[in-house]
Amino acid sequence: MVRFGLIGAAMLFVVSLTPAASAASRYDGYWSVVIVTHRGACEPAYRSAVTISNGVVSGGGGMAQLYGRVNRRGGVSVVVRSGTQSARGSGRLGRYSGGGRWWGVGNVGRCSGRWSASRR
């Protein structure tokens, strides 16, 4: 699997690389994301920290690149890339927690699952 958990990619969150928000969002801050694989041979579970600033999601660390957005109603979309591996995720955040689905392609083929997030 994409070692960075297809992060969760998947984290998480489906990315649409949209322009950054111009003002602070109510979801801004540090979040802990847990990604769980339900289909495929990817890593069974992965935890990662992400930051949301002005509605823009970033994080992943290491060789993974995470891009994403949170809209005013908490809708989240992200994409994670590491070399030829990639994952997308989508879902919804509340003030302190949220969750959604993810899917991607890693070294072991296609995988998918769910993610959950909590504000740190």
N, C-alpha and C positions, 0 to 999 in steps of 0.2 A: 504494500500500500504506500501511498505517498506518506512517507514517514512523518511528515508534519501533520498527520492526521487528516490529510486532505482537508485538513484543518477543519479540519475542520473546516475545512472547507466544508469547506463546507462549513464551516462554522456556520461554516457556516453557514452563513447568510448568503441569493443569486445575484450575480453582479450585473449590474448595469453600470457601466462606468459613466456616471452622470456628473455634471458640474458640481463642485462643492457648494454647500450651503453658505450663505453670507453672514449668518448670525448664529449665535450659540443655540444649541438644541437642548430640550429637556432631557435627552438621553446622553448628553455629553458626560464623559468620565471614564473610569476604568471598570472593565467587565471581565468576569471569569466565564469562559465558555467550555462546555463539555460536549464532545462529539462522540456519538455512539454509532457503530456500523451495524446495520441490520441485514444487509445483503452484500455479498462479495467477500473476498479474502483480505480485505484491508485490516489494519490494526483495529482491534475490537473497541477500544475507547481511547480518547485523547483529551487532554485539558490544555487550554491555552489562554493567555491574557490578551485582551484587545483594548484599544482605546477608541473612544468616539469623541471627536472634536468638531464642532460646527456641523454635526450630522455626518461627518466622514469617518468611516470605520477603517482602522489600520491596526497592524500587529502581525503576529505570526513568528517573527524573529527568524534567525538562522538564514537558510537559503530560500525560504518561502517568502513570497510577496502576496500580501493580502490587500485588496481594494474593495471598498463598498460604501454604501449609503444607508442612512436611516431617514425616512421621511417624517413629516410633522405628526403623523398618526402612529408612528412606531413601526411601520413596514420596513423590513431590512432586506437588503440584497448585497451579496458579496461574491467575489471570485478569488480563488487562491491559486497561485502558480508556483511551481518549482521545477525548472527544466521542462521536460515533456509532460509532466504530471500536472493535472489541474482539477479543480473542484469548484462547484457553485453551491450556493445555499440561499435560502429565503425563509422568511418568517416574520415574527412580530415581537417587538419589545414593549413591555409595560414600564412603569417607573422604576421598578427594582428587579424585574426578571422577565424572561421571555423564552421563546423556543421556535423551532421550525424544522425544516427538512434540508438535506444536502445530498448531492450526487456528484460523482466524478470518475476520472480515469487515472489510475496509478500504475505502478510497475506490475501489479498482479491482475490488471484488468479493471472492469467497472465495479464500482461500489456505491452504496447509498445508505442513508440512515437518518437519524434525528440529531438535533443539537438543542442544548438548553443553556441559558445564560443567566448570570446573577450579577448585580452591581457589587463591586468590591468596596 
